[in-house]
Amino acid sequence: MKNLRGGLIGCGFFARNHMHGWSEVAGAEIVAVCDAEPTRAESFARDFGAAQTYADAAQMLATEALDFVDIVTQPGSHRMLVEIAAAHGVPAICQKPLAPEMADAEAMVEACQSAGVPLMVHENFRWQRPMRALQDQASDLGPLFFGRISFRTPYDVYADQPYLATDPRFIIADLGVHLLDLARFFFGEAAQVTCHTQRVNPRIQGEDVATILLKMQCGATCLVDMSYASQLEEDLFPQTLVHLEGSQGSATLGPHFALTTVVNGKATHQDASPHLYDWSVPPRHATQEAVVALQQHWVDCLRTGASPETSGADNLKTLELVFGAYQSAEQKQPYETRQT
């Protein structure tokens, strides 16, 4: 069976993880790359062996016979690029957050549905090996009634992505989208969102600390907290810590991927460390492995016709929690989701 031919748009910081990931994926290859800066696209193509380079995405999609396109640009460009891909009948996988506004995200999903092409969001935290291991253990806990998902660090995220310091909406849109998706991954849909935000770093435009309380449809409570301003004894960046409690026990994903499960008073311990590829760069290796898993899932879905786990339509539910959190923080009252 021939490899699926893919094109990649956006040759910036995180796109390097995508390209390394595609080299590990069975059944696909990136044959063309595109960036608004031609020299960056050319350098990127040399580094990763892509055959063709473009400075215009529409030209690439019109010229190349592509089976899919991987969009790794900033959110403001996502709608235009997804709609161009849909117009050419090309399935798209798009980086998160899917769009800066809910109306744009809904229009993207509609464009792909109307064109009859799949749309998947590159929502990779749920594809991390520790998260999959934790979900497996959660099945033994009985009905879940409480959870906490926490990501706190002093890491200088602005060094690699300086545009984040200028975004008026920052940590929830960029990082919280991952954590809120994890809440859905473990608990299902949310009924209510209550959020408080803070800006600790005076040199940035948006919030760098947020605390979100979710009332889930199943009746559980999930606390989601995040910070890029926490001075800690040990910086665990980019690890996410998760604690789940059910009627029969609890499961905790702690520092250094230690997974502890307690069922009926008996504790078991597991090392849920991610796999290291020869291109992995700790401490980002959990995310890098998740990129491979997500991209393999995308290819498998294209082969079989199955709907991706993080399809565009599914991701609208995560995005509603993101925008609902901002509304709650701004209006200082809970946001009732449309998912109830």
GUDO-908525 format. One record per residue (C-alpha): x, y, z. Coordinates in steps of 0.1 Angstrom, whole numbers, padded with zeros to 4 digits, always signed. Example, Ala and Ser with C-alpha at 12.3 -4.5 7.8 and 13.67 -1.06 7.14 Angstrom:
REM GUDO-908525
+0123-0045+0078 +0137-0011+0071 
***
This chain:
REM GUDO-908525
+0000+0000+0000 +0014+0034-0010 +0022+0060+0015 -0003+0088+0019 +0011+0121+0005 +0010+0150+0029 +0018+0186+0028 +0028+0207+0058 +0020+0244+0063 +0040+0264+0088 +0077+0257+0093 +0081+0272+0128 +0091+0261+0162 +0066+0232+0169 +0065+0220+0133 +0099+0203+0138 +0082+0179+0162 +0055+0173+0135 +0081+0165+0109 +0101+0142+0132 +0068+0125+0141 +0059+0119+0104 +0092+0101+0100 +0080+0076+0126 +0044+0072+0112 +0037+0041+0091 +0018+0048+0059 +0025+0085+0053 +0051+0110+0042 +0054+0147+0039 +0062+0155+0002 +0059+0193+0003 +0062+0221+0029 +0049+0257+0029 +0059+0288+0048 +0053+0325+0042 +0090+0330+0044 +0105+0310+0015 +0140+0307+0030 +0126+0291+0061 +0106+0266+0040 +0137+0258+0020 +0158+0253+0051 +0131+0232+0067 +0128+0210+0035 +0165+0204+0035 +0165+0194+0072 +0137+0169+0067 +0140+0158+0031 +0108+0173+0017 +0108+0173-0021 +0089+0206-0027 +0087+0240-0011 +0060+0267-0014 +0054+0302+0000 +0017+0301-0008 -0006+0274+0007 -0032+0278-0021 -0006+0272-0047 +0007+0241-0029 -0028+0226-0026 -0036+0234-0063 -0003+0220-0075 +0004+0189-0054 -0017+0157-0054 -0021+0155-0016 -0039+0130+0005 -0039+0154+0035 -0024+0186+0048 -0009+0193+0083 -0015+0229+0094 +0010+0241+0120 +0005+0279+0119 -0008+0304+0145 -0046+0302+0152 -0056+0334+0133 -0047+0317+0100 -0064+0283+0107 -0098+0291+0092 -0085+0304+0059 -0061+0274+0055 -0087+0248+0065 -0112+0263+0041 -0087+0263+0013 -0079+0227+0019 -0116+0218+0020 -0122+0237-0013 -0095+0214-0028 -0110+0183-0013 -0080+0177+0010 -0084+0164+0045 -0068+0186+0072 -0052+0181+0105 -0049+0214+0123 -0029+0226+0153 -0047+0237+0184 -0064+0260+0194 -0086+0254+0163 -0096+0290+0161 -0095+0322+0181 -0133+0325+0180 -0160+0299+0182 -0177+0311+0150 -0145+0305+0131 -0141+0270+0145 -0177+0262+0136 -0172+0275+0101 -0142+0253+0097 -0160+0222+0108 -0189+0231+0085 -0166+0237+0055 -0150+0202+0059 -0184+0185+0064 -0198+0202+0033 -0167+0191+0013 -0169+0156+0027 -0133+0156+0040 -0121+0148+0076 -0108+0175+0099 -0088+0165+0130 -0074+0188+0157 -0038+0183+0168 -0049+0179+0204 -0020+0158+0217 -0021+0158+0255 -0046+0129+0256 -0022+0109+0234 +0006+0111+0259 +0015+0076+0271 +0011+0085+0308 -0025+0098+0300 -0034+0066+0282 -0020+0045+0311 -0040+0066+0336 -0072+0062+0316 -0066+0024+0317 -0063+0025+0355 -0093+0047+0358 -0115+0019+0345 -0109+0001+0378 -0119+0030+0401 -0157+0029+0397 -0177+0060+0388 -0154+0090+0391 -0165+0118+0414 -0135+0141+0416 -0104+0150+0396 -0076+0175+0395 -0055+0183+0364 -0026+0206+0371 +0002+0222+0351 +0023+0247+0370 +0058+0259+0361 +0081+0289+0359 +0093+0279+0324 +0100+0307+0300 +0076+0296+0273 +0080+0330+0256 +0116+0323+0246 +0106+0298+0219 +0072+0314+0211 +0075+0352+0217 +0041+0359+0202 +0025+0343+0233 +0035+0374+0253 +0014+0396+0231 -0018+0375+0231 -0046+0392+0250 -0059+0356+0258 -0029+0335+0267 -0027+0305+0291 -0063+0291+0287 -0062+0293+0249 -0027+0280+0245 -0023+0255+0274 -0057+0252+0291 -0072+0239+0259 -0051+0208+0264 -0061+0204+0301 -0098+0210+0294 -0096+0183+0267 -0080+0160+0292 -0110+0167+0316 -0133+0156+0288 -0111+0126+0281 -0114+0113+0316 -0149+0125+0327 -0169+0131+0296 -0188+0164+0290 -0190+0194+0313 -0222+0211+0324 -0208+0242+0340 -0175+0262+0340 -0163+0286+0367 -0130+0304+0361 -0107+0329+0378 -0077+0343+0359 -0046+0362+0370 -0017+0380+0352 +0014+0377+0374 +0040+0386+0348 +0036+0424+0341 +0054+0421+0307 +0028+0400+0290 -0007+0410+0277 -0028+0380+0287 -0034+0358+0317 -0006+0335+0328 -0025+0318+0357 -0060+0303+0356 -0080+0281+0379 -0111+0264+0365 -0138+0245+0383 -0158+0221+0361 -0191+0205+0370 -0193+0175+0348 -0225+0160+0334 -0218+0127+0352 -0220+0147+0385 -0182+0147+0392 -0162+0178+0400 -0129+0185+0382 -0104+0212+0391 -0082+0224+0363 -0053+0247+0373 -0025+0261+0353 +0004+0286+0357 +0035+0299+0340 +0044+0320+0370 +0049+0293+0397 +0083+0294+0414 +0087+0257+0426 +0114+0237+0442 +0114+0214+0412 +0103+0225+0377 +0084+0196+0361 +0078+0213+0328 +0061+0201+0307 +0046+0174+0329 +0009+0174+0337 -0001+0160+0371 -0035+0143+0373 -0054+0129+0403 -0087+0109+0398 -0110+0096+0425 -0138+0071+0421 -0161+0051+0443 -0137+0021+0444 -0103+0039+0445 -0080+0066+0432 -0053+0070+0405 -0025+0096+0406 -0001+0105+0378 +0026+0122+0398 +0060+0137+0391 +0083+0119+0367 +0054+0098+0353 +0049+0078+0384 +0014+0063+0383 -0001+0051+0416 -0034+0033+0418 -0053+0025+0450 -0083+0001+0446 -0101-0012+0477 -0072-0001+0499 -0044-0018+0478 -0018+0004+0461 +0000-0005+0429 +0028+0015+0413 +0037+0018+0376 +0063+0037+0356 +0044+0054+0328 +0074+0071+0313 +0071+0080+0276 +0092+0064+0249 +0124+0082+0238 +0130+0084+0200 +0165+0092+0188 +0153+0127+0180 +0135+0132+0214 +0146+0162+0234 +0138+0158+0271 +0119+0172+0289 +0096+0175+0259 +0097+0138+0251 +0062+0130+0264 +0047+0156+0240 +0069+0144+0212 +0059+0108+0216 +0022+0120+0217 +0027+0138+0183 +0036+0104+0168 +0007+0086+0183 -0018+0113+0172 -0004+0114+0137 -0005+0076+0134 -0042+0077+0145 -0049+0103+0118 -0034+0081+0091 -0052+0050+0103 -0085+0069+0103 -0078+0081+0067 -0071+0045+0057 -0102+0031+0073 -0127+0060+0070 -0131+0061+0108 -0138+0095+0125 -0107+0108+0144 -0109+0108+0182 -0102+0146+0182 -0122+0155+0151 -0131+0191+0144 -0167+0184+0156 -0155+0168+0188 -0131+0197+0195 -0159+0222+0194 -0169+0208+0228 -0134+0215+0242 -0133+0250+0226 -0166+0258+0242 -0150+0251+0276 -0121+0275+0267 -0144+0303+0257 -0168+0295+0285 -0139+0299+0309 -0130+0333+0296 -0167+0344+0298 -0169+0331+0334 -0137+0350+0344 -0149+0382+0327 -0184+0381+0340 -0175+0366+0374 -0202+0340+0372 -0204+0303+0361 -0209+0295+0324 -0236+0269+0316 -0225+0249+0286 -0246+0241+0256 -0237+0204+0262 -0262+0200+0290 
***
